Amino acid sequence: MMMMYHEKLSKFFKDKGLKQKEVGAILGFSPAMIGRYLHGTANIGSEFIISLSKNFPDVDLNDLFASDEQNMVNEAGAVYEKQTILNDLQEIEGRIHNIRLRLADKKFEE
């Protein structure tokens, strides 16, 4: 049976003996939001992935999001390094933040 990413995450935290409230405190999300992520009723975003990877470096992001049947391509450079993925996500988050700041500063007049 194939496990979805939220089931893998739930098992990961359960195996560490952590409750939703503790996970939320560590990652910087409310226990309710953690519950939604772990039950698959909310999609996780890049902020969650970045916090997860920083606070739980033993999480394998490839394993978390790869389907159980998926075969990884073993060509040189075909698989992103974990740090590269995180750097890309942080750069994207920074760009989005800057765009939001610029939009907030604009006065939309007709």
DAMOZI-V696892 format. One record per residue. SS is DSSP state (~ for helix, > for strand, _ for the rest). NEAR is the number of other ideal C-beta (glycine too) atoms within 12 Angstrom. D_FIRST is the distance of its C-alpha to the first C-alpha in Angstrom with 2 decimals. Layout:
# DAMOZI-V696892
ss=<SS	SS>
near=<NEAR	NEAR>
d_first=<D_FIRST	D_FIRST>
This chain:
# DAMOZI-V696892
ss=<_	_	_	_	~	~	~	~	~	~	~	~	~	~	~	_	_	_	_	~	~	~	~	~	~	~	~	_	_	_	~	~	~	~	~	~	~	~	~	_	_	_	_	_	_	~	~	~	~	~	~	~	~	~	~	_	_	_	_	_	~	~	~	~	~	_	_	_	_	_	_	_	_	_	_	_	_	_	_	_	_	~	~	~	~	~	~	~	~	~	~	~	~	~	~	~	~	~	~	~	~	~	~	~	~	_	_	_	_	_>
near=<7	11	19	22	29	24	19	28	36	25	18	26	30	16	13	17	9	23	17	24	17	17	32	25	17	21	31	17	28	17	21	16	25	31	22	22	35	32	19	17	14	18	16	30	19	24	23	34	30	29	28	37	29	21	23	24	13	16	30	20	32	22	20	30	24	20	16	15	9	13	11	15	12	8	7	6	9	11	19	18	14	25	15	16	24	24	17	20	27	21	16	19	21	17	15	17	16	14	14	13	12	12	12	11	10	10	8	7	4	3>
d_first=<0.00	3.79	6.49	9.72	12.97	14.35	11.68	12.34	16.00	16.04	14.71	17.25	20.08	19.26	19.32	22.69	23.92	24.68	25.07	24.92	28.71	28.84	26.26	28.30	31.52	30.33	28.92	31.66	29.76	30.32	28.09	27.50	26.31	24.00	22.57	22.06	20.32	17.98	17.17	16.76	20.00	21.87	21.30	22.31	25.33	27.04	29.07	26.03	24.57	28.04	28.53	25.13	25.93	29.52	28.84	25.76	26.47	23.74	21.04	19.64	19.64	18.26	15.12	14.97	15.19	13.80	10.54	8.57	10.12	13.37	16.31	19.01	22.50	24.75	28.05	30.50	30.10	26.92	24.87	26.41	27.42	26.22	29.88	30.54	27.81	29.29	32.78	31.91	30.41	33.48	35.82	34.26	34.47	38.10	38.94	37.52	39.51	42.66	42.28	41.93	45.05	46.99	46.03	47.05	50.40	51.20	53.51	52.63	55.98	56.96>
